[in-house]
Amino acid sequence: MTARAGDTQQTLIRLMPAVFVLIWATGFIVARFGMPNAPPFTFLLYRYLFSIGCFLVWIAIARVRWPQRGIDWIHLGVTGMLMHAGYLGGVWAAVKGGMGSGLSALIVGIQPVLTAIWLSATSKGNHHVTGRQWLGLLLGFAGLLLVVSRKLTHGIPGDDVTWVNFSWAVM
């Protein structure tokens, strides 16, 4: 491989996280526009097939190495299923049930708080959340509650937000 080809490969690899974040961050926008046209899991299936195609092309150009061990493939598969079928499937089902995509995005913002709680409860001293991190998480959670509470308790005209929809989004 030439030095220039190696530089191009490294640049593509460095850009992958930014492209992933861009694709991930547009999920709630896409949900709002795609929901009237397809059931949640069908729309997600087509969205992911398109994304997989794009990333396979990118991976081929960048010559990224694939996992070598079977256990790595299993971990990737389980993680992918939980993130996409569980998390996003729940969010899209909530949006289909009437919850606004913006509200869904705010509710799933609780994920870092839940992750910190889980990490603190299960890490056996290997990892811990510092006081400063807890303060940041609590401030973020307070902001989330401030924005979401009105919509969950009073609703807004034309938007049938219910606790069932809230539960789907949290799932």
Backbone as JSON Lines, residues from 0, in Angstrom:
{"i":0,"aa":"M","n":[0.85,-1.17,0.0],"ca":[0.0,0.0,0.0],"c":[0.89,1.23,0.0]}
{"i":1,"aa":"T","n":[0.56,2.18,-0.83],"ca":[1.36,3.4,-0.9],"c":[1.06,4.29,0.3]}
{"i":2,"aa":"A","n":[1.96,5.25,0.54],"ca":[1.77,6.17,1.67],"c":[0.47,6.95,1.5]}
{"i":3,"aa":"R","n":[0.18,7.36,0.26],"ca":[-1.05,8.13,0.02],"c":[-2.3,7.28,0.28]}
{"i":4,"aa":"A","n":[-2.28,6.03,-0.18],"ca":[-3.41,5.14,0.06],"c":[-3.6,4.9,1.55]}
{"i":5,"aa":"G","n":[-2.5,4.76,2.27],"ca":[-2.58,4.59,3.73],"c":[-3.18,5.8,4.41]}
{"i":6,"aa":"D","n":[-2.8,7.0,3.94],"ca":[-3.37,8.23,4.51],"c":[-4.87,8.31,4.24]}
{"i":7,"aa":"T","n":[-5.28,7.94,3.03],"ca":[-6.7,7.95,2.68],"c":[-7.46,6.97,3.54]}
{"i":8,"aa":"Q","n":[-6.89,5.78,3.73],"ca":[-7.53,4.77,4.56],"c":[-7.7,5.28,5.99]}
{"i":9,"aa":"Q","n":[-6.67,5.86,6.55],"ca":[-6.74,6.38,7.92],"c":[-7.75,7.52,8.04]}
{"i":10,"aa":"T","n":[-7.82,8.37,7.02],"ca":[-8.8,9.46,7.02],"c":[-10.22,8.91,7.02]}
{"i":11,"aa":"L","n":[-10.47,7.91,6.18],"ca":[-11.8,7.3,6.14],"c":[-12.16,6.65,7.47]}
{"i":12,"aa":"I","n":[-11.2,5.97,8.07],"ca":[-11.45,5.33,9.37],"c":[-11.75,6.39,10.43]}
{"i":13,"aa":"R","n":[-11.01,7.49,10.41],"ca":[-11.25,8.56,11.39],"c":[-12.61,9.23,11.18]}
{"i":14,"aa":"L","n":[-13.09,9.26,9.95],"ca":[-14.38,9.89,9.65],"c":[-15.57,9.01,10.01]}
{"i":15,"aa":"M","n":[-15.35,7.69,10.14],"ca":[-16.46,6.77,10.41],"c":[-17.3,7.16,11.63]}
{"i":16,"aa":"P","n":[-16.7,7.49,12.77],"ca":[-17.54,7.87,13.91],"c":[-18.42,9.08,13.63]}
{"i":17,"aa":"A","n":[-17.9,10.06,12.91],"ca":[-18.7,11.26,12.6],"c":[-19.87,10.9,11.69]}
{"i":18,"aa":"V","n":[-19.62,10.05,10.71],"ca":[-20.7,9.62,9.81],"c":[-21.74,8.82,10.59]}
{"i":19,"aa":"F","n":[-21.28,7.94,11.48],"ca":[-22.2,7.16,12.3],"c":[-23.07,8.09,13.15]}
{"i":20,"aa":"V","n":[-22.46,9.08,13.79],"ca":[-23.22,10.01,14.63],"c":[-24.24,10.77,13.78]}
{"i":21,"aa":"L","n":[-23.85,11.19,12.59],"ca":[-24.77,11.9,11.7],"c":[-25.97,11.01,11.37]}
{"i":22,"aa":"I","n":[-25.71,9.77,11.01],"ca":[-26.8,8.84,10.68],"c":[-27.66,8.6,11.91]}
{"i":23,"aa":"W","n":[-27.03,8.37,13.06],"ca":[-27.76,8.1,14.29],"c":[-28.6,9.3,14.71]}
{"i":24,"aa":"A","n":[-28.02,10.49,14.63],"ca":[-28.7,11.7,15.09],"c":[-29.9,12.06,14.23]}
{"i":25,"aa":"T","n":[-29.92,11.62,12.99],"ca":[-31.06,11.93,12.13],"c":[-32.21,10.96,12.33]}
{"i":26,"aa":"G","n":[-32.05,9.98,13.2],"ca":[-33.07,8.96,13.4],"c":[-34.42,9.52,13.81]}
{"i":27,"aa":"F","n":[-34.45,10.49,14.7],"ca":[-35.72,11.04,15.16],"c":[-36.38,11.91,14.09]}
{"i":28,"aa":"I","n":[-35.56,12.56,13.29],"ca":[-36.1,13.35,12.18],"c":[-36.71,12.42,11.14]}
{"i":29,"aa":"V","n":[-35.97,11.36,10.82],"ca":[-36.45,10.38,9.86],"c":[-37.72,9.71,10.38]}
{"i":30,"aa":"A","n":[-37.78,9.45,11.68],"ca":[-38.96,8.82,12.28],"c":[-40.21,9.66,12.02]}
{"i":31,"aa":"R","n":[-40.09,10.95,12.19],"ca":[-41.23,11.84,12.03],"c":[-41.76,11.81,10.6]}
{"i":32,"aa":"F","n":[-40.86,11.79,9.62],"ca":[-41.29,11.82,8.23],"c":[-41.61,10.43,7.68]}
{"i":33,"aa":"G","n":[-40.99,9.4,8.22],"ca":[-41.21,8.06,7.71],"c":[-42.4,7.35,8.32]}
{"i":34,"aa":"M","n":[-42.78,7.73,9.52],"ca":[-43.81,7.01,10.25],"c":[-45.15,6.93,9.52]}
{"i":35,"aa":"P","n":[-45.62,7.98,8.84],"ca":[-46.92,7.85,8.17],"c":[-46.89,6.86,7.0]}
{"i":36,"aa":"N","n":[-45.72,6.49,6.55],"ca":[-45.61,5.69,5.33],"c":[-45.35,4.21,5.54]}
{"i":37,"aa":"A","n":[-44.99,3.79,6.74],"ca":[-44.66,2.38,6.95],"c":[-44.75,2.03,8.43]}
{"i":38,"aa":"P","n":[-45.01,0.76,8.73],"ca":[-44.95,0.33,10.13],"c":[-43.52,0.51,10.67]}
{"i":39,"aa":"P","n":[-43.38,0.71,11.98],"ca":[-42.06,1.02,12.55],"c":[-40.95,0.05,12.16]}
{"i":40,"aa":"F","n":[-41.17,-1.24,12.35],"ca":[-40.08,-2.19,12.1],"c":[-39.79,-2.35,10.61]}
{"i":41,"aa":"T","n":[-40.79,-2.2,9.77],"ca":[-40.55,-2.25,8.32],"c":[-39.69,-1.08,7.89]}
{"i":42,"aa":"F","n":[-40.03,0.11,8.37],"ca":[-39.25,1.3,8.01],"c":[-37.82,1.17,8.52]}
{"i":43,"aa":"L","n":[-37.66,0.68,9.76],"ca":[-36.31,0.49,10.31],"c":[-35.53,-0.52,9.48]}
{"i":44,"aa":"L","n":[-36.19,-1.59,9.05],"ca":[-35.52,-2.59,8.22],"c":[-34.94,-1.95,6.97]}
{"i":45,"aa":"Y","n":[-35.74,-1.17,6.26],"ca":[-35.25,-0.52,5.04],"c":[-34.16,0.5,5.34]}
{"i":46,"aa":"R","n":[-34.32,1.22,6.43],"ca":[-33.3,2.21,6.8],"c":[-31.96,1.52,7.08]}
{"i":47,"aa":"Y","n":[-32.01,0.4,7.79],"ca":[-30.76,-0.3,8.12],"c":[-30.17,-1.01,6.93]}
{"i":48,"aa":"L","n":[-30.98,-1.54,6.04],"ca":[-30.43,-2.14,4.83],"c":[-29.67,-1.09,4.02]}
{"i":49,"aa":"F","n":[-30.23,0.11,3.91],"ca":[-29.54,1.19,3.21],"c":[-28.25,1.56,3.94]}
{"i":50,"aa":"S","n":[-28.31,1.69,5.27],"ca":[-27.12,2.05,6.05],"c":[-26.04,0.98,5.95]}
{"i":51,"aa":"I","n":[-26.46,-0.28,6.02],"ca":[-25.49,-1.38,5.91],"c":[-24.8,-1.32,4.55]}
{"i":52,"aa":"G","n":[-25.56,-1.1,3.5],"ca":[-24.97,-0.98,2.17],"c":[-23.93,0.13,2.1]}
{"i":53,"aa":"C","n":[-24.28,1.29,2.65],"ca":[-23.33,2.42,2.65],"c":[-22.07,2.08,3.43]}
{"i":54,"aa":"F","n":[-22.23,1.5,4.61],"ca":[-21.07,1.18,5.43],"c":[-20.23,0.06,4.82]}
{"i":55,"aa":"L","n":[-20.84,-0.91,4.14],"ca":[-20.05,-1.96,3.49],"c":[-19.17,-1.37,2.39]}
{"i":56,"aa":"V","n":[-19.71,-0.43,1.64],"ca":[-18.89,0.25,0.62],"c":[-17.74,0.99,1.3]}
{"i":57,"aa":"W","n":[-18.05,1.71,2.36],"ca":[-17.03,2.48,3.07],"c":[-15.96,1.55,3.65]}
{"i":58,"aa":"I","n":[-16.39,0.45,4.24],"ca":[-15.45,-0.51,4.82],"c":[-14.54,-1.1,3.75]}
{"i":59,"aa":"A","n":[-15.11,-1.39,2.58],"ca":[-14.3,-1.94,1.48],"c":[-13.25,-0.93,1.01]}
{"i":60,"aa":"I","n":[-13.65,0.33,0.9],"ca":[-12.71,1.36,0.47],"c":[-11.61,1.57,1.51]}
{"i":61,"aa":"A","n":[-12.0,1.59,2.79],"ca":[-11.04,1.84,3.87],"c":[-10.24,0.6,4.24]}
{"i":62,"aa":"R","n":[-10.66,-0.56,3.73],"ca":[-9.99,-1.84,4.04],"c":[-9.89,-2.1,5.54]}
{"i":63,"aa":"V","n":[-11.01,-1.92,6.19],"ca":[-11.09,-2.16,7.63],"c":[-11.08,-3.66,7.88]}
{"i":64,"aa":"R","n":[-10.37,-4.08,8.92],"ca":[-10.32,-5.5,9.27],"c":[-11.62,-5.92,9.96]}
{"i":65,"aa":"W","n":[-12.1,-7.1,9.63],"ca":[-13.29,-7.66,10.24],"c":[-12.89,-8.42,11.5]}
{"i":66,"aa":"P","n":[-13.81,-8.6,12.43],"ca":[-13.5,-9.41,13.62],"c":[-13.09,-10.82,13.21]}
{"i":67,"aa":"Q","n":[-12.15,-11.39,13.95],"ca":[-11.62,-12.7,13.6],"c":[-12.23,-13.84,14.42]}
{"i":68,"aa":"R","n":[-12.67,-13.52,15.63],"ca":[-13.18,-14.57,16.52],"c":[-14.7,-14.63,16.48]}
{"i":69,"aa":"G","n":[-15.24,-15.82,16.62],"ca":[-16.68,-16.01,16.64],"c":[-17.37,-15.26,17.76]}
{"i":70,"aa":"I","n":[-16.74,-15.23,18.93],"ca":[-17.34,-14.55,20.08],"c":[-17.49,-13.05,19.82]}
{"i":71,"aa":"D","n":[-16.56,-12.48,19.06],"ca":[-16.67,-11.06,18.7],"c":[-17.9,-10.82,17.83]}
{"i":72,"aa":"W","n":[-18.16,-11.73,16.9],"ca":[-19.35,-11.62,16.05],"c":[-20.62,-11.74,16.88]}
{"i":73,"aa":"I","n":[-20.6,-12.65,17.85],"ca":[-21.77,-12.82,18.72],"c":[-22.02,-11.55,19.52]}
{"i":74,"aa":"H","n":[-20.98,-10.98,20.11],"ca":[-21.13,-9.73,20.88],"c":[-21.67,-8.61,19.99]}
{"i":75,"aa":"L","n":[-21.13,-8.48,18.79],"ca":[-21.6,-7.46,17.87],"c":[-23.07,-7.68,17.5]}
{"i":76,"aa":"G","n":[-23.44,-8.93,17.26],"ca":[-24.83,-9.25,16.9],"c":[-25.81,-8.95,18.02]}
{"i":77,"aa":"V","n":[-25.47,-9.35,19.25],"ca":[-26.35,-9.09,20.39],"c":[-26.47,-7.59,20.63]}
{"i":78,"aa":"T","n":[-25.35,-6.89,20.59],"ca":[-25.37,-5.44,20.78],"c":[-26.23,-4.76,19.72]}
{"i":79,"aa":"G","n":[-26.05,-5.16,18.48],"ca":[-26.84,-4.59,17.39],"c":[-28.33,-4.84,17.55]}
{"i":80,"aa":"M","n":[-28.69,-6.05,17.94],"ca":[-30.11,-6.37,18.14],"c":[-30.71,-5.55,19.28]}
{"i":81,"aa":"L","n":[-29.98,-5.43,20.38],"ca":[-30.5,-4.65,21.51],"c":[-30.63,-3.17,21.15]}
{"i":82,"aa":"M","n":[-29.62,-2.64,20.48],"ca":[-29.65,-1.21,20.14],"c":[-30.72,-0.9,19.1]}
{"i":83,"aa":"H","n":[-30.82,-1.73,18.1],"ca":[-31.68,-1.37,16.98],"c":[-33.08,-1.93,17.11]}
{"i":84,"aa":"A","n":[-33.23,-3.19,17.44],"ca":[-34.57,-3.74,17.57],"c":[-35.21,-3.33,18.89]}
{"i":85,"aa":"G","n":[-34.44,-3.41,19.98],"ca":[-35.0,-3.05,21.28],"c":[-35.17,-1.57,21.47]}
{"i":86,"aa":"Y","n":[-34.08,-0.85,21.42],"ca":[-34.1,0.6,21.68],"c":[-34.87,1.36,20.6]}
{"i":87,"aa":"L","n":[-34.41,1.28,19.36],"ca":[-35.06,2.06,18.31],"c":[-36.44,1.52,17.96]}
{"i":88,"aa":"G","n":[-36.62,0.21,18.03],"ca":[-37.96,-0.34,17.79],"c":[-38.95,0.19,18.81]}
{"i":89,"aa":"G","n":[-38.54,0.27,20.08],"ca":[-39.41,0.84,21.11],"c":[-39.71,2.3,20.87]}
{"i":90,"aa":"V","n":[-38.7,3.06,20.5],"ca":[-38.9,4.49,20.22],"c":[-39.85,4.67,19.04]}
{"i":91,"aa":"W","n":[-39.63,3.93,17.97],"ca":[-40.48,4.08,16.79],"c":[-41.91,3.63,17.09]}
{"i":92,"aa":"A","n":[-42.08,2.58,17.9],"ca":[-43.42,2.16,18.28],"c":[-44.11,3.26,19.08]}
{"i":93,"aa":"A","n":[-43.37,3.95,19.94],"ca":[-43.94,5.06,20.7],"c":[-44.34,6.2,19.78]}
{"i":94,"aa":"V","n":[-43.5,6.52,18.8],"ca":[-43.83,7.58,17.84],"c":[-45.07,7.17,17.04]}
{"i":95,"aa":"K","n":[-45.12,5.92,16.62],"ca":[-46.29,5.43,15.87],"c":[-47.54,5.5,16.74]}
{"i":96,"aa":"G","n":[-47.39,5.31,18.06],"ca":[-48.51,5.37,18.99],"c":[-48.96,6.79,19.32]}
{"i":97,"aa":"G","n":[-48.26,7.8,18.79],"ca":[-48.69,9.17,18.98],"c":[-47.72,10.07,19.71]}
{"i":98,"aa":"M","n":[-46.67,9.52,20.26],"ca":[-45.7,10.37,20.96],"c":[-44.87,11.14,19.93]}
{"i":99,"aa":"G","n":[-44.64,12.41,20.18],"ca":[-43.84,13.22,19.27],"c":[-42.4,12.74,19.22]}
{"i":100,"aa":"S","n":[-41.77,12.89,18.07],"ca":[-40.39,12.42,17.94],"c":[-39.45,13.23,18.82]}
{"i":101,"aa":"G","n":[-39.72,14.51,19.01],"ca":[-38.89,15.33,19.9],"c":[-38.98,14.86,21.33]}
{"i":102,"aa":"L","n":[-40.2,14.57,21.77],"ca":[-40.39,14.07,23.13],"c":[-39.73,12.71,23.31]}
{"i":103,"aa":"S","n":[-39.83,11.86,22.3],"ca":[-39.15,10.56,22.36],"c":[-37.65,10.73,22.51]}
{"i":104,"aa":"A","n":[-37.1,11.68,21.76],"ca":[-35.66,11.94,21.85],"c":[-35.28,12.4,23.25]}
{"i":105,"aa":"L","n":[-36.12,13.22,23.84],"ca":[-35.83,13.68,25.2],"c":[-35.9,12.54,26.22]}
{"i":106,"aa":"I","n":[-36.92,11.71,26.07],"ca":[-37.08,10.62,27.04],"c":[-35.91,9.65,26.97]}
{"i":107,"aa":"V","n":[-35.46,9.31,25.77],"ca":[-34.34,8.38,25.69],"c":[-33.05,9.04,26.16]}
{"i":108,"aa":"G","n":[-33.11,10.34,26.41],"ca":[-31.97,11.03,27.01],"c":[-31.67,10.55,28.42]}
{"i":109,"aa":"I","n":[-32.58,9.78,28.99],"ca":[-32.35,9.23,30.33],"c":[-31.35,8.07,30.29]}
{"i":110,"aa":"Q","n":[-31.03,7.59,29.11],"ca":[-30.13,6.44,28.98],"c":[-28.8,6.63,29.72]}
{"i":111,"aa":"P","n":[-28.14,7.79,29.64],"ca":[-26.88,7.93,30.38],"c":[-27.06,7.79,31.9]}
{"i":112,"aa":"V","n":[-28.17,8.27,32.43],"ca":[-28.43,8.13,33.87],"c":[-28.6,6.66,34.22]}
{"i":113,"aa":"L","n":[-29.38,5.94,33.43],"ca":[-29.58,4.52,33.7],"c":[-28.28,3.74,33.56]}
{"i":114,"aa":"T","n":[-27.46,4.1,32.59],"ca":[-26.16,3.45,32.41],"c":[-25.27,3.69,33.62]}
{"i":115,"aa":"A","n":[-25.26,4.92,34.13],"ca":[-24.44,5.24,35.31],"c":[-24.91,4.46,36.53]}
{"i":116,"aa":"I","n":[-26.21,4.34,36.7],"ca":[-26.75,3.57,37.82],"c":[-26.35,2.11,37.69]}
{"i":117,"aa":"W","n":[-26.5,1.55,36.5],"ca":[-26.14,0.17,36.28],"c":[-24.64,-0.05,36.5]}
{"i":118,"aa":"L","n":[-23.82,0.85,35.99],"ca":[-22.38,0.75,36.15],"c":[-21.99,0.79,37.63]}
{"i":119,"aa":"S","n":[-22.6,1.7,38.37],"ca":[-22.29,1.82,39.79],"c":[-22.72,0.58,40.57]}
{"i":120,"aa":"A","n":[-23.82,-0.02,40.15],"ca":[-24.34,-1.17,40.88],"c":[-23.61,-2.47,40.54]}
{"i":121,"aa":"T","n":[-23.01,-2.57,39.37],"ca":[-22.45,-3.85,38.93],"c":[-20.95,-3.87,38.73]}
{"i":122,"aa":"S","n":[-20.26,-2.76,38.89],"ca":[-18.85,-2.71,38.49],"c":[-17.88,-3.31,39.5]}
{"i":123,"aa":"K","n":[-18.28,-3.57,40.73],"ca":[-17.42,-4.15,41.76],"c":[-16.11,-3.38,41.91]}
{"i":124,"aa":"G","n":[-16.18,-2.07,41.83],"ca":[-15.01,-1.24,42.07],"c":[-14.11,-0.99,40.88]}
{"i":125,"aa":"N","n":[-14.33,-1.71,39.77],"ca":[-13.48,-1.5,38.58],"c":[-13.73,-0.15,37.93]}
{"i":126,"aa":"H","n":[-14.97,0.25,37.9],"ca":[-15.36,1.54,37.32],"c":[-16.32,2.19,38.3]}
{"i":127,"aa":"H","n":[-16.26,3.47,38.38],"ca":[-17.25,4.15,39.2],"c":[-17.55,5.52,38.61]}
{"i":128,"aa":"V","n":[-18.72,6.0,38.94],"ca":[-19.14,7.31,38.48],"c":[-18.76,8.3,39.57]}
{"i":129,"aa":"T","n":[-18.03,9.34,39.2],"ca":[-17.57,10.33,40.18],"c":[-18.71,11.25,40.59]}
{"i":130,"aa":"G","n":[-18.51,11.96,41.67],"ca":[-19.5,12.91,42.14],"c":[-19.8,13.98,41.1]}
{"i":131,"aa":"R","n":[-18.78,14.43,40.44],"ca":[-18.96,15.46,39.4],"c":[-19.79,14.91,38.23]}
{"i":132,"aa":"Q","n":[-19.53,13.65,37.86],"ca":[-20.29,13.03,36.79],"c":[-21.75,12.85,37.2]}
{"i":133,"aa":"W","n":[-21.97,12.44,38.46],"ca":[-23.35,12.31,38.96],"c":[-24.07,13.64,38.92]}
{"i":134,"aa":"L","n":[-23.37,14.71,39.29],"ca":[-23.98,16.04,39.26],"c":[-24.4,16.39,37.83]}
{"i":135,"aa":"G","n":[-23.54,16.14,36.87],"ca":[-23.88,16.41,35.48],"c":[-25.06,15.57,35.01]}
{"i":136,"aa":"L","n":[-25.07,14.29,35.39],"ca":[-26.18,13.42,35.03],"c":[-27.48,13.89,35.66]}
{"i":137,"aa":"L","n":[-27.43,14.28,36.93],"ca":[-28.63,14.74,37.61],"c":[-29.14,16.05,37.03]}
{"i":138,"aa":"L","n":[-28.25,16.95,36.67],"ca":[-28.68,18.2,36.02],"c":[-29.33,17.9,34.67]}
{"i":139,"aa":"G","n":[-28.75,17.0,33.92],"ca":[-29.35,16.61,32.65],"c":[-30.71,15.97,32.84]}
{"i":140,"aa":"F","n":[-30.82,15.11,33.85],"ca":[-32.1,14.46,34.15],"c":[-33.13,15.49,34.59]}
{"i":141,"aa":"A","n":[-32.72,16.47,35.38],"ca":[-33.64,17.52,35.82],"c":[-34.15,18.31,34.61]}
{"i":142,"aa":"G","n":[-33.27,18.62,33.68],"ca":[-33.69,19.3,32.46],"c":[-34.66,18.46,31.65]}
{"i":143,"aa":"L","n":[-34.38,17.17,31.57],"ca":[-35.27,16.25,30.87],"c":[-36.65,16.26,31.51]}
{"i":144,"aa":"L","n":[-36.7,16.15,32.83],"ca":[-37.99,16.17,33.52],"c":[-38.72,17.49,33.32]}
{"i":145,"aa":"L","n":[-38.0,18.57,33.34],"ca":[-38.6,19.89,33.15],"c":[-39.31,19.98,31.79]}
{"i":146,"aa":"V","n":[-38.67,19.47,30.76],"ca":[-39.25,19.54,29.42],"c":[-40.37,18.53,29.24]}
{"i":147,"aa":"V","n":[-40.16,17.32,29.74],"ca":[-41.09,16.23,29.47],"c":[-42.32,16.26,30.37]}
{"i":148,"aa":"S","n":[-42.21,16.71,31.6],"ca":[-43.3,16.58,32.57],"c":[-44.59,17.22,32.1]}
{"i":149,"aa":"R","n":[-44.54,18.37,31.5],"ca":[-45.76,19.04,31.05],"c":[-46.48,18.19,30.0]}
{"i":150,"aa":"K","n":[-45.72,17.63,29.09],"ca":[-46.33,16.84,28.02],"c":[-46.89,15.53,28.55]}
{"i":151,"aa":"L","n":[-46.27,14.98,29.57],"ca":[-46.76,13.72,30.11],"c":[-47.96,13.91,31.03]}
{"i":152,"aa":"T","n":[-48.05,15.05,31.7],"ca":[-49.14,15.24,32.65],"c":[-50.34,15.96,32.05]}
{"i":153,"aa":"H","n":[-50.1,16.86,31.12],"ca":[-51.2,17.64,30.57],"c":[-51.5,17.31,29.12]}
{"i":154,"aa":"G","n":[-50.54,16.81,28.41],"ca":[-50.72,16.56,26.99],"c":[-50.78,17.87,26.22]}
{"i":155,"aa":"I","n":[-50.76,17.75,24.94],"ca":[-50.9,18.93,24.08],"c":[-51.95,18.6,23.03]}
{"i":156,"aa":"P","n":[-52.64,19.6,22.51],"ca":[-53.69,19.32,21.52],"c":[-53.16,18.53,20.34]}
{"i":157,"aa":"G","n":[-53.9,17.47,19.99],"ca":[-53.53,16.68,18.83],"c":[-52.43,15.67,19.08]}
{"i":158,"aa":"D","n":[-51.95,15.56,20.31],"ca":[-50.85,14.63,20.62],"c":[-51.28,13.78,21.81]}
{"i":159,"aa":"D","n":[-51.58,12.52,21.56],"ca":[-52.07,11.63,22.6],"c":[-50.92,10.92,23.31]}
{"i":160,"aa":"V","n":[-50.11,11.68,24.02],"ca":[-48.99,11.11,24.76],"c":[-49.54,10.42,25.99]}
{"i":161,"aa":"T","n":[-49.18,9.17,26.17],"ca":[-49.65,8.42,27.33],"c":[-48.46,7.79,28.03]}
{"i":162,"aa":"W","n":[-48.72,7.25,29.21],"ca":[-47.66,6.55,29.94],"c":[-47.23,5.29,29.21]}
{"i":163,"aa":"V","n":[-48.12,4.7,28.43],"ca":[-47.75,3.53,27.63],"c":[-46.71,3.95,26.59]}
{"i":164,"aa":"N","n":[-46.94,5.08,25.92],"ca":[-45.97,5.57,24.95],"c":[-44.65,5.89,25.63]}
{"i":165,"aa":"F","n":[-44.72,6.49,26.81],"ca":[-43.52,6.79,27.58],"c":[-42.73,5.5,27.84]}
{"i":166,"aa":"S","n":[-43.44,4.45,28.23],"ca":[-42.79,3.17,28.51],"c":[-42.13,2.59,27.27]}
{"i":167,"aa":"W","n":[-42.79,2.7,26.12],"ca":[-42.19,2.21,24.87],"c":[-40.9,2.95,24.57]}
{"i":168,"aa":"A","n":[-40.91,4.25,24.77],"ca":[-39.72,5.04,24.46],"c":[-38.57,4.7,25.4]}
{"i":169,"aa":"V","n":[-38.87,4.48,26.68],"ca":[-37.83,4.14,27.65],"c":[-37.25,2.77,27.34]}
{"i":170,"aa":"M","n":[-38.12,1.86,26.86],"ca":[-37.63,0.53,26.5],"c":[-36.59,0.65,25.42]}
